[in-house]
Amino acid sequence: MQPEKKTEQHSAPTAADTRHPLSHNDRSAVAAMRAAVAPLKGTMCGPDARAPFDDVMEQTPDAPRVTYETSNLRGVTGIWCTPAGAQPNAAILYLHGGAYVLGSAHAYRHFAGQIAARSKAAVFIAEYRLAPEHPFPAALDDARAAYRGLIESGVGTIAVVGDSAGGGLTLALLSLVASESVPPVAAVVMSPWADLALTGGSLEDRADEDPLLTKDMLSKTSTSYLGGHDPRDPLASPLYGDLAGHPPIQLHVGTSEILLDDSLRYAERARSAGVEVTVHVWEGMTHVFASSVGTLEAAENALNMLGSFLGAKLRRRPEPTARQVADPARQHVDGRGRT
């Protein structure tokens, strides 16, 4: 039986966070979006919702000059999104959202393609296994296998990106791959679900403002994913983990979503652990608003910011880890990342 979930105090953005005001044009666009998704609020919490969820994500427009190819990394299928002029020897692992029960690489290909185009880096969207058919830690096992597959394919510089549950999965993965021969140089998360124990104050404070998610919905999907496992296990809820040594992280979150506190509390803990963290808090924006590129000015701006961040980090050759220094044979010796 899972422990009783208790709600904590709401966390406020700090001076270290960047606040972005709601533009005049986005104000009307957000109002229209709220009306459109209102019938779906709190309903996307089981396998029956997979098709409608994918339909929503399919609405993200395709980025120009990005090609898509189905592939497989260490037994994990997925889709490569490769932009024209992609950086050599660099890649982004993308972990999609969907509360661990929804989502697919195919539905996310255009959204990930937008990130690929802006970062000038190839993106692999992992088709990780979903709950309830495959509960914890199946998704994390697949994410780790895909990451190792990137290394084995010769990629020498890797960043990890995710949204919602995929954002939480991204943050959990960081602790598992820090000692790999190619550790991640950066991570970007959008509206991450970092606390499956559901203790954030914004679950209550922002309940009326969030047009799509509800605490009850997250409770159901958390139960499906965890299958009785401790929700405070850091590999399920990275908010509770040891965050020291993580690479630079950029977070994007809206003020009109119940997972706002997951971002703010995670950033506070990561900074306390010495991690380089940048949080962009977007006024009036909803869950994973960046997927509404082409409709929202904020989405375009957020994607440009994270694309620039990722592109810059991926262009830098990573410093050897302590493990590599101790074992020089683990370091890559040619320009294509092969030993």
C-alpha positions as CSV (number, residue, x, y, z in Angstrom):
1,M,0.0,0.0,0.0
2,Q,1.3,3.4,-0.9
3,P,1.8,6.0,1.9
4,E,-0.7,8.7,2.4
5,K,-0.1,11.6,0.1
6,K,0.2,15.0,2.0
7,T,0.2,18.3,0.3
8,E,3.0,20.8,1.2
9,Q,3.2,24.5,1.0
10,H,3.2,26.2,-2.4
11,S,6.6,27.2,-3.6
12,A,7.2,30.7,-5.0
13,P,9.6,31.5,-7.8
14,T,12.9,33.0,-6.6
15,A,15.1,35.8,-7.8
16,A,17.1,33.2,-9.7
17,D,14.1,32.2,-11.8
18,T,13.3,34.1,-15.1
19,R,9.7,35.3,-15.3
20,H,8.1,35.8,-18.7
21,P,4.9,37.9,-18.9
22,L,1.8,36.8,-20.8
23,S,1.7,38.6,-24.2
24,H,-1.5,40.3,-25.5
25,N,-1.6,37.9,-28.4
26,D,-1.2,34.8,-26.2
27,R,-3.9,35.9,-23.9
28,S,-6.6,35.3,-26.5
29,A,-4.9,32.2,-27.8
30,V,-4.7,30.6,-24.4
31,A,-8.4,31.4,-23.8
32,A,-9.3,29.6,-27.0
33,M,-7.1,26.6,-26.1
34,R,-8.7,26.4,-22.7
35,A,-12.1,26.1,-24.2
36,A,-11.0,23.5,-26.7
37,V,-9.5,21.1,-24.1
38,A,-12.1,21.7,-21.4
39,P,-13.9,18.4,-22.2
40,L,-10.7,16.5,-21.7
41,K,-9.8,17.8,-18.2
42,G,-9.0,15.0,-15.9
43,T,-9.9,12.2,-18.4
44,M,-6.6,11.2,-19.9
45,C,-5.6,8.7,-17.3
46,G,-5.7,5.2,-18.8
47,P,-5.0,3.2,-22.0
48,D,-8.3,4.2,-23.5
49,A,-7.0,7.8,-23.7
50,R,-3.9,6.9,-25.8
51,A,-5.5,7.7,-29.2
52,P,-7.0,11.1,-28.2
53,F,-3.7,12.0,-26.5
54,D,-1.7,11.2,-29.6
55,D,-4.2,13.2,-31.6
56,V,-3.5,16.3,-29.5
57,M,0.3,15.9,-29.8
58,E,0.0,15.3,-33.5
59,Q,-1.2,18.9,-33.9
60,T,2.3,20.3,-33.3
61,P,3.5,21.5,-36.7
62,D,6.4,19.9,-38.5
63,A,9.6,21.8,-38.5
64,P,11.2,22.5,-41.9
65,R,14.1,20.4,-43.2
66,V,13.8,17.7,-40.6
67,T,13.8,14.1,-41.6
68,Y,12.3,11.2,-39.6
69,E,13.4,7.6,-39.5
70,T,12.3,4.7,-37.3
71,S,15.2,3.0,-35.6
72,N,16.2,0.8,-32.6
73,L,18.8,1.4,-29.9
74,R,19.6,-1.6,-27.6
75,G,16.2,-3.1,-28.1
76,V,14.3,0.2,-27.7
77,T,12.5,1.3,-30.8
78,G,12.1,5.0,-31.6
79,I,12.3,7.7,-34.2
80,W,15.3,9.7,-35.2
81,C,14.5,13.4,-36.0
82,T,17.4,14.8,-37.9
83,P,17.7,18.4,-39.0
84,A,19.6,19.7,-42.0
85,G,23.1,20.6,-40.9
86,A,23.0,18.5,-37.7
87,Q,26.0,18.7,-35.4
88,P,28.2,15.7,-36.0
89,N,28.8,13.2,-33.1
90,A,26.0,14.8,-31.0
91,A,22.5,13.6,-30.1
92,I,19.5,14.3,-27.9
93,L,17.6,11.6,-26.2
94,Y,13.9,12.7,-26.0
95,L,11.6,11.1,-23.4
96,H,7.9,11.9,-24.1
97,G,5.2,12.8,-21.7
98,G,1.9,11.1,-21.0
99,A,1.8,10.3,-17.3
100,Y,3.6,7.0,-18.0
101,V,0.5,5.5,-19.5
102,L,0.1,7.6,-22.7
103,G,2.2,9.0,-25.5
104,S,4.3,7.6,-28.4
105,A,7.3,8.4,-30.4
106,H,5.2,8.8,-33.6
107,A,2.9,11.4,-32.0
108,Y,5.8,13.4,-30.6
109,R,7.9,13.4,-33.7
110,H,7.0,16.9,-34.9
111,F,7.5,18.4,-31.4
112,A,10.9,16.7,-31.1
113,G,11.6,17.8,-34.6
114,Q,11.1,21.4,-33.6
115,I,13.8,20.9,-30.9
116,A,16.1,19.2,-33.4
117,A,15.8,22.1,-35.8
118,R,16.5,24.7,-33.2
119,S,19.4,22.9,-31.5
120,K,20.9,21.6,-34.8
121,A,21.2,18.2,-33.3
122,A,19.6,14.8,-34.1
123,V,16.9,13.7,-31.6
124,F,16.0,10.1,-30.8
125,I,12.5,9.7,-29.3
126,A,12.5,6.6,-27.2
127,E,9.4,4.4,-27.5
128,Y,9.6,3.4,-23.8
129,R,7.1,0.8,-22.4
130,L,4.0,2.2,-20.8
131,A,2.0,1.4,-17.7
132,P,-0.2,-0.4,-16.6
133,E,1.1,-3.1,-18.9
134,H,4.7,-2.4,-18.0
135,P,4.9,-0.7,-14.5
136,F,8.0,0.9,-12.9
137,P,10.8,0.6,-13.6
138,A,10.2,-0.5,-17.2
139,A,10.2,3.1,-18.6
140,L,13.4,4.0,-16.8
141,D,15.0,0.7,-17.9
142,D,14.2,1.6,-21.5
143,A,15.4,5.1,-21.2
144,R,18.7,3.9,-19.8
145,A,19.0,1.3,-22.6
146,A,18.4,3.9,-25.2
147,Y,21.0,6.2,-23.7
148,R,23.6,3.3,-23.7
149,G,22.5,2.6,-27.3
150,L,23.5,6.1,-28.3
151,I,26.9,5.6,-26.8
152,E,27.3,2.3,-28.5
153,S,26.3,3.8,-31.9
154,G,29.3,6.2,-31.6
155,V,27.6,9.4,-30.3
156,G,30.1,11.4,-28.3
157,T,28.0,14.2,-26.8
158,I,24.5,13.6,-25.4
159,A,21.8,15.8,-23.9
160,V,18.5,14.5,-22.4
161,V,15.1,16.2,-22.9
162,G,11.7,15.4,-21.7
163,D,8.2,16.8,-20.9
164,S,5.8,16.0,-18.1
165,A,6.3,12.4,-17.1
166,G,9.1,12.3,-19.6
167,G,10.6,15.3,-17.8
168,G,10.6,13.3,-14.5
169,L,12.0,10.3,-16.3
170,T,14.8,12.6,-17.7
171,L,15.7,13.9,-14.2
172,A,15.7,10.3,-12.8
173,L,17.9,9.1,-15.7
174,L,20.6,11.7,-14.9
175,S,21.6,9.9,-11.7
176,L,21.9,6.5,-13.6
177,V,24.0,7.7,-16.5
178,A,26.4,10.1,-14.7
179,S,29.0,7.3,-14.6
180,E,28.7,6.2,-18.3
181,S,31.6,6.7,-20.6
182,V,29.6,9.6,-22.2
183,P,27.8,11.4,-19.4
184,P,25.1,13.9,-20.4
185,V,26.3,17.4,-21.0
186,A,22.8,19.0,-20.3
187,A,19.2,18.3,-19.7
188,V,16.0,20.3,-20.5
189,V,12.7,19.5,-18.9
190,M,9.3,21.0,-19.6
191,S,6.6,20.9,-16.9
192,P,8.4,17.9,-15.3
193,W,6.4,15.5,-13.0
194,A,9.1,15.1,-10.4
195,D,7.1,14.0,-7.4
196,L,4.8,11.0,-7.8
197,A,3.9,11.3,-4.1
198,L,1.9,14.4,-5.1
199,T,2.9,16.7,-2.3
200,G,3.2,20.0,-4.2
201,G,1.1,22.9,-3.0
202,S,0.2,23.8,-6.6
203,L,-1.8,20.6,-6.9
204,E,-4.4,22.5,-4.9
205,D,-3.5,26.1,-5.5
206,R,-3.5,25.9,-9.3
207,A,-6.3,23.3,-9.7
208,D,-8.8,25.8,-11.2
209,E,-6.2,27.4,-13.4
210,D,-5.0,24.1,-15.0
211,P,-7.3,23.3,-18.0
212,L,-6.2,19.7,-18.4
213,L,-4.6,18.0,-15.4
214,T,-6.2,17.2,-12.1
215,K,-4.7,15.7,-8.9
216,D,-7.1,12.7,-9.1
217,M,-5.9,12.0,-12.7
218,L,-2.3,12.1,-11.6
219,S,-3.0,9.9,-8.6
220,K,-4.6,7.2,-10.9
221,T,-1.7,7.3,-13.3
222,S,0.9,7.2,-10.5
223,T,-0.8,4.1,-9.1
224,S,-0.8,2.5,-12.6
225,Y,2.9,3.2,-13.0
226,L,4.2,2.4,-9.6
227,G,2.2,-0.8,-9.0
228,G,2.6,-0.4,-5.3
229,H,6.2,0.8,-5.4
230,D,7.3,3.6,-3.0
231,P,6.4,7.0,-4.7
232,R,9.3,8.6,-2.9
233,D,11.9,6.4,-4.6
234,P,14.2,8.9,-6.3
235,L,14.2,6.7,-9.4
236,A,10.4,7.3,-9.6
237,S,10.3,10.8,-8.1
238,P,13.7,12.6,-8.7
239,L,12.7,15.4,-6.3
240,Y,13.8,13.1,-3.5
241,G,17.1,12.1,-5.0
242,D,20.8,13.1,-4.5
243,L,21.1,15.7,-7.2
244,A,24.8,16.6,-6.7
245,G,26.9,16.2,-9.9
246,H,24.0,16.6,-12.4
247,P,24.8,18.5,-15.6
248,P,23.3,22.0,-16.3
249,I,19.5,21.9,-16.4
250,Q,17.0,24.2,-18.0
251,L,13.4,24.0,-16.9
252,H,10.3,25.5,-18.5
253,V,6.9,25.7,-16.6
254,G,3.7,27.6,-16.7
255,T,2.0,29.4,-13.9
256,S,-1.4,27.9,-14.8
257,E,-0.6,24.2,-14.2
258,I,-0.8,22.0,-11.1
259,L,2.8,20.7,-11.5
260,L,4.3,24.2,-11.1
261,D,5.7,23.3,-7.7
262,D,7.4,20.2,-9.0
263,S,9.7,22.5,-11.1
264,L,10.2,25.1,-8.5
265,R,11.0,22.6,-5.7
266,Y,13.3,20.5,-7.9
267,A,15.2,23.6,-9.0
268,E,15.6,24.7,-5.4
269,R,17.0,21.4,-4.3
270,A,19.3,21.1,-7.4
271,R,20.7,24.6,-6.7
272,S,21.4,23.6,-3.1
273,A,23.3,20.6,-4.4
274,G,25.5,22.9,-6.6
275,V,23.8,22.1,-10.0
276,E,23.6,24.8,-12.6
277,V,19.8,25.3,-13.0
278,T,17.8,27.9,-15.0
279,V,14.1,28.0,-14.5
280,H,11.8,29.9,-17.0
281,V,8.4,30.5,-15.5
282,W,5.8,31.6,-18.1
283,E,2.8,33.6,-16.9
284,G,-0.5,32.2,-17.9
285,M,1.0,29.2,-19.7
286,T,-0.4,25.7,-19.2
287,H,1.2,22.2,-19.1
288,V,3.9,21.7,-21.8
289,F,2.8,24.8,-23.6
290,A,5.8,24.6,-25.9
291,S,4.0,22.0,-27.9
292,S,1.7,24.7,-29.1
293,V,4.4,26.3,-31.3
294,G,2.7,28.1,-34.2
295,T,-0.1,29.2,-32.0
296,L,1.6,30.7,-28.9
297,E,4.4,33.2,-29.0
298,A,5.6,31.9,-25.7
299,A,6.0,28.4,-27.3
300,E,8.2,29.8,-30.0
301,N,10.3,31.8,-27.5
302,A,10.7,28.8,-25.2
303,L,11.7,26.5,-28.0
304,N,14.3,29.0,-29.2
305,M,15.7,29.3,-25.7
306,L,16.0,25.6,-25.1
307,G,17.3,25.1,-28.6
308,S,20.1,27.6,-28.1
309,F,20.9,26.1,-24.7
310,L,21.1,22.6,-26.1
311,G,23.0,23.6,-29.2
312,A,25.7,25.4,-27.1
313,K,26.1,22.6,-24.6
314,L,26.3,19.9,-27.3
315,R,29.0,21.8,-29.2
316,R,31.3,21.6,-26.2
317,R,33.5,18.6,-25.7
318,P,32.5,17.1,-22.3
319,E,35.2,17.1,-19.6
320,P,36.4,13.6,-18.6
321,T,34.5,12.3,-15.6
322,A,36.3,11.1,-12.4
323,R,35.6,7.5,-13.6
324,Q,37.2,8.2,-17.0
325,V,40.3,9.9,-15.4
326,A,40.8,6.7,-13.3
327,D,40.3,4.5,-16.3
328,P,41.6,6.3,-19.5
329,A,40.7,3.4,-21.7
330,R,37.0,4.4,-21.2
331,Q,37.6,7.7,-22.9
332,H,36.7,8.1,-26.6
333,V,39.7,8.6,-28.8
334,D,38.4,9.6,-32.2
335,G,36.1,12.3,-33.5
336,R,33.2,9.9,-34.0
337,G,33.1,8.8,-30.3
338,R,34.4,5.3,-30.9
339,T,37.0,3.7,-28.7
